[in-house]
Amino acid sequence: QVQLVESGGGLVQAGGSLRLSCAASGRTFSNYAMGWFRQAPGKERECVAAITWSGDSTYYPDSVKGRFTISRDNVKNTVYLQMNLVKPEDTAVYYCAAKYSFRRRYYYTVDSDYDFWGQGTQVTVSS
């Protein structure tokens, strides 16, 4: 079992920055590929970033590429999402997720692939 706790959400103006953190506990964090997802009202949950358990490969959809950066610290058992140049359409509840993986170089972008989820943190971008 892995417990995930997100923090760092809040209200930010368009063009600003925000850093989300996700602290993990319960199992060996470094064996888990991690992802950040978001869900806006009336929309499906979507992956905005994913990272391998080794941290050497990442994924971003076009909607956030060049603006968001995912990183992880396997000593601190924490994964981060740095959000720059935010837009009103980035407004959503953001979730981190963990997937146990034997595959060092794999990341996962589908929510059904993930085993554990945090409770979510609200990000609101004002125009």
Secondary structure, DSSP 8 states (H G I E B T S, - for coil): --EEEEE--EEEETT--EEEEEEEESS-GGGEEEEEEEE-TTS--EEEEEE-TTSS-EE--TTTTTTEEEEEETTTTEEEEEE-S--GGG-EEEEEEEEE-S-TT-----GGG-SEE---EEEEEE-
